[in-house]
Amino acid sequence: MKTKILNPDKEGMEKAANIIRTGGTVAFPTETVYGLGANALDPDAIEKIYKAKGRPSDNPLIVHISDISELQGVASDVDKHILAIANEFWPGPLTLVCKKSADIPDQVTGGLDTVAVRMPSSSIAREFIRSAGVPIAAPSANKSGKPSPTSTSHVIDDLNGKIDAVIMGDDSDIGIESTVISVTGGKVNVLRPGVIGEVEIRGCLEKSGYKLSSGFDGSASDERKSMKDVPKSPGVKYKHYSPNCECFVVVGSAGDMDRMRGSVITQKFSGFFDKETRVLDFMNLSTQDVINKIYHSLRKLDEDNIKRALIFIKKDATPEYEALMNRLHKAAEGNVSEL
């Protein structure tokens, strides 16, 4: 298979849309990371996503729509909480897990009766979905388990020759996957943290006059804990975001890091440093700036044949920090130390 490189103009969009309508796969830019799309209503097309990525088929996909009016076509029992959150945060980096409609095949949902839905803010992504005329199921456009792609070149590096086409675009504005939440019985559960956090979601519901019947359940929700067996959201069960090299993450305040950096390195990583080791020091960057760079930096480790990486991160209390550390815990396979 030769992967076509398409411009995001009228001609390119028409070609991409035709590929989708005829059962093919197209990678496309979004504000979070690049996605690998196929017709969400076509089981055979969905299987091509899993094959191209080497992704387990019980790992659900996110269905992307171009307008909020399309939600009712892919989800059922859309209640007032879901609509309030969708109206507040769409288009944008938030995914809602809802009861699926009968039109959504089990291949999209991993056999579950729920479906994850998002309306991206990227104008290229929404125009692509509109042109295709069908909802687009899409995980990140990378090899399964590896750092997510935030540029066209990342997609080509991973999937060239395995997918039908890539729509060219700029680097992703945010650079990390969407927040994923479920709303069931008036209870909100954060299944995957992202740049939209609990406080914003709670504020949206309170502003809309809704009182949550069971409270707001954040990162420690029972629903997320149970997903090691049946994941209801992408990015929660399997190894994700990982370069080939061994990673160690150290987090702390700027003051603690200044005082303790030398001793941490000496105690934990004595004999660790050589030409195959790299330090990624993000202490002078904002958390959002780190998010913008992190997947590119992790990919660069593999490009340069680095065997070990030590990553310094400044701790804060933002949703962006929770999202970043969620990804780094997986990338480092739990090798995270806090000063």
C-alpha positions in Angstrom: 0.0 0.0 0.0 1.2 3.5 -0.9 0.2 6.1 1.6 -1.1 9.3 -0.1 -0.1 12.7 1.3 -3.1 15.0 1.0 -3.3 18.8 1.4 -6.1 20.2 3.5 -7.7 22.0 0.5 -10.9 21.2 -1.3 -9.3 18.6 -3.6 -7.5 16.9 -0.7 -10.6 16.8 1.5 -12.6 15.3 -1.4 -10.0 12.6 -1.8 -9.9 11.9 1.9 -13.6 11.7 2.2 -13.9 9.3 -0.7 -11.3 7.0 0.9 -13.4 7.0 4.1 -16.6 6.3 2.2 -15.0 3.4 0.4 -13.8 1.7 3.6 -10.3 3.1 3.8 -8.2 4.8 6.5 -7.0 8.4 6.7 -4.8 10.1 9.3 -5.8 13.7 10.1 -4.8 16.5 12.4 -6.7 17.6 15.5 -5.9 20.0 18.2 -4.9 17.2 20.6 -2.9 14.7 18.6 -3.2 13.3 15.0 -6.0 10.6 14.6 -6.3 7.6 12.4 -9.8 7.6 11.0 -12.2 5.2 9.4 -16.0 5.1 8.9 -17.4 4.5 12.4 -20.4 2.7 10.8 -18.3 0.2 8.8 -17.0 -2.8 10.8 -14.5 -3.8 8.1 -13.0 -0.4 8.0 -12.6 -0.3 11.7 -10.7 -3.6 11.6 -8.2 -1.8 9.3 -7.4 0.7 12.1 -6.6 -2.1 14.6 -4.4 -3.9 12.0 -2.5 -0.7 11.0 -1.7 0.2 14.6 -1.2 -3.3 16.0 -3.9 -2.2 18.6 -5.8 -4.7 20.7 -9.4 -4.9 19.5 -10.9 -4.6 23.0 -9.5 -1.1 23.3 -12.4 1.3 22.4 -12.1 4.0 19.8 -13.4 7.6 19.9 -16.0 8.5 17.4 -15.5 12.0 16.0 -18.3 14.2 14.8 -18.4 17.6 13.2 -21.5 19.1 14.8 -23.3 18.6 18.1 -26.4 17.7 16.2 -24.7 14.5 15.2 -24.4 13.2 18.8 -27.9 11.8 18.7 -26.9 9.6 15.7 -24.1 7.8 17.5 -25.3 7.9 21.1 -28.6 7.0 22.8 -30.1 8.3 26.1 -28.3 11.6 25.8 -29.4 13.2 29.1 -29.3 16.8 30.3 -25.8 16.4 31.9 -24.2 15.2 28.7 -25.9 18.0 26.7 -24.8 20.7 29.1 -21.2 19.5 29.0 -21.2 19.1 25.2 -22.6 22.6 24.7 -20.0 24.1 27.0 -16.9 22.3 25.8 -17.5 21.3 22.2 -15.8 21.8 19.9 -12.8 21.0 22.0 -10.6 18.4 23.8 -13.3 16.6 25.7 -14.7 13.1 25.0 -18.0 11.9 26.4 -18.7 8.3 27.0 -22.4 7.6 26.4 -24.7 4.7 25.7 -24.1 3.8 22.0 -26.7 3.9 19.3 -27.7 0.7 17.4 -25.7 2.1 14.4 -22.3 1.9 16.1 -20.8 -1.6 15.6 -19.1 -3.5 18.4 -15.7 -3.1 16.7 -15.7 0.6 17.6 -16.6 0.0 21.3 -14.7 -3.1 22.1 -18.0 -4.9 22.6 -19.3 -2.5 25.2 -22.7 -0.8 25.2 -21.1 2.6 25.5 -19.4 4.8 22.9 -16.8 7.6 23.3 -17.7 10.7 21.3 -15.8 13.9 20.6 -16.2 17.0 18.4 -12.7 18.4 17.7 -12.0 22.1 17.5 -9.6 21.7 14.6 -11.2 23.2 11.5 -9.4 20.7 9.3 -10.7 17.7 11.4 -14.3 19.0 11.3 -14.2 19.7 7.6 -12.8 16.3 6.9 -15.7 14.7 8.9 -18.3 16.9 7.2 -16.9 16.0 3.8 -16.9 12.3 4.6 -20.6 12.5 5.6 -20.2 9.8 8.3 -18.9 9.8 11.9 -15.2 9.0 12.0 -13.8 6.5 14.5 -10.2 7.4 15.3 -7.5 6.5 17.9 -4.1 8.3 17.7 -2.3 7.7 14.4 0.7 5.9 15.8 2.0 2.4 16.5 0.1 1.0 19.4 1.8 1.8 22.7 4.2 4.3 21.3 4.2 8.1 21.9 1.3 9.8 20.2 1.8 11.8 17.0 1.6 15.5 17.1 2.9 16.2 13.6 2.4 14.8 10.1 6.0 13.5 10.1 5.3 11.4 13.2 2.3 9.7 11.5 4.5 9.0 8.4 7.3 7.6 10.5 4.9 5.1 12.2 2.3 4.2 9.6 3.6 4.9 6.1 2.5 2.1 3.9 0.0 0.8 6.4 -2.8 3.4 5.9 -4.4 4.9 2.8 -3.7 8.6 3.3 -2.6 11.4 5.6 -4.0 14.9 5.6 -1.2 17.4 6.1 -1.6 19.9 9.0 0.3 21.9 11.5 1.7 20.5 14.7 -1.1 19.8 17.3 -2.0 22.9 19.3 -2.4 21.1 22.6 -0.3 18.0 22.1 -2.0 15.6 24.5 -5.1 13.5 24.2 -8.6 14.7 25.3 -10.2 14.4 28.7 -12.5 11.5 28.7 -15.5 11.4 31.1 -18.7 9.3 31.5 -22.0 10.6 32.8 -24.2 7.8 34.2 -27.1 8.2 36.6 -26.1 11.8 37.3 -22.6 10.8 38.3 -19.6 12.1 36.4 -16.4 10.0 36.2 -13.1 11.2 34.8 -11.8 8.2 32.9 -8.7 9.9 31.3 -7.5 13.3 32.5 -6.8 16.0 30.0 -6.5 19.8 29.8 -10.2 20.2 30.7 -10.3 19.4 34.4 -12.8 18.5 37.1 -13.2 22.1 38.3 -14.3 23.3 34.9 -16.7 20.4 34.4 -18.2 20.9 37.8 -18.6 24.6 37.1 -20.3 23.9 33.9 -22.9 21.7 35.5 -23.5 24.1 38.4 -23.9 27.0 36.0 -26.5 24.9 34.2 -28.4 24.4 37.4 -27.7 20.7 37.7 -27.0 19.0 41.0 -25.1 15.7 40.7 -27.1 12.9 42.3 -24.0 11.0 43.4 -21.4 13.8 43.5 -18.4 14.3 41.2 -16.0 11.4 41.0 -12.6 12.3 39.7 -9.4 10.4 39.1 -10.0 7.8 41.8 -13.4 6.7 40.4 -14.4 3.1 40.8 -15.3 3.0 37.1 -11.7 3.8 36.1 -10.2 1.4 38.6 -12.3 -1.5 37.1 -11.1 -0.8 33.6 -8.0 -3.0 33.8 -10.4 -5.7 32.7 -12.9 -3.9 30.4 -11.6 -0.5 29.4 -14.4 2.0 28.7 -12.0 4.6 27.5 -8.9 4.6 25.3 -5.5 5.0 27.1 -6.4 3.3 30.4 -5.6 -0.4 30.1 -2.6 -1.1 28.0 1.0 0.3 27.9 0.8 3.7 26.2 2.9 6.6 25.2 6.2 4.7 25.7 9.5 5.1 23.8 11.8 2.1 23.5 14.2 3.4 26.1 13.9 3.1 29.9 12.5 6.3 31.4 12.7 7.7 34.9 10.6 10.7 35.9 11.4 13.0 38.9 8.8 15.7 40.0 9.0 18.4 42.5 8.8 22.1 43.2 11.4 24.4 41.7 12.9 25.0 45.2 13.0 21.3 46.0 14.5 20.5 42.7 17.2 23.1 43.0 18.1 21.8 46.5 17.9 18.1 45.8 18.6 17.5 42.2 22.3 16.7 42.7 21.6 14.2 45.5 18.7 12.6 43.6 20.9 12.0 40.7 23.7 10.6 42.9 21.5 8.4 45.0 19.2 7.0 42.3 21.2 7.1 39.2 24.9 6.6 40.2 26.7 5.0 37.3 23.6 5.8 35.2 25.1 8.4 32.8 26.8 7.6 29.6 26.4 8.5 25.9 23.2 6.5 25.7 21.6 8.5 28.5 19.7 11.8 28.1 18.3 14.3 30.6 15.1 16.0 29.7 14.9 19.0 32.0 11.5 20.7 31.8 11.7 22.6 35.1 11.8 26.1 33.4 8.8 25.4 31.2 5.1 25.8 32.0 3.1 22.6 32.2 1.3 23.4 28.9 4.7 24.0 27.2 5.9 20.6 28.4 2.7 19.0 27.1 3.4 20.7 23.7 6.9 19.1 23.6 6.6 15.8 25.5 5.6 13.4 22.7 8.1 14.9 20.3 10.8 14.6 23.0 9.9 11.0 23.8 10.0 10.1 20.1 13.4 11.9 19.7 14.9 9.5 22.3 14.2 6.6 20.0 15.4 8.4 16.9 18.7 9.1 18.7 19.0 5.5 20.0 18.9 6.7 23.6 18.7 3.8 26.1 17.8 5.7 29.3 16.2 9.0 30.0 15.8 11.1 33.2 12.9 13.5 33.0 12.5 16.5 35.4 9.0 17.9 35.8 7.8 20.9 37.9 4.9 20.0 40.0 1.7 22.1 40.1 -2.0 21.7 40.8 -3.5 22.2 37.3 -5.5 19.8 35.2 -2.7 20.0 32.6 -0.3 18.6 35.2 -2.6 15.7 36.1 -2.9 14.9 32.4 0.8 15.1 31.8 1.7 12.9 34.7 -1.0 10.3 33.7 0.9 10.0 30.4 4.4 10.0 32.0 3.4 7.3 34.5 2.5 5.1 31.5 5.5 6.1 29.4 7.9 5.4 32.3 6.0 2.3 33.4 5.6 3.7 36.9 9.2 4.8 37.4 8.2 8.2 38.9 9.8 9.8 42.0 8.5 12.8 43.9 10.9 15.1 45.8 
